[in-house]
């Protein structure tokens, strides 16, 4: 990590590692629920450390992206439901990619201090 790295750079590398080497993060079977739990915790940590609202913004962003309104499901549950016809492995990959895409727009200017 260097001084010019943004929080997005760090987050993006973390998500890439999660996608390519999930056994570094999880013991046992890799499931959508396990990845969902990890990502929710990671995003909550960003909210707490940076003082920004992530969950609500992510939920609205995803609804706009898929042009579908859903006020009942949270983001990760909505992703799981929206892509229910895909394999669990595909849904995990989609979830990680969506979080990375969202964070790029939110964190790209936030520096690590």
Helices and strands as residue ranges (DSSP letters): H 7-20, G 22-24, H 32-50, H 55-66, H 75-82, H 88-107
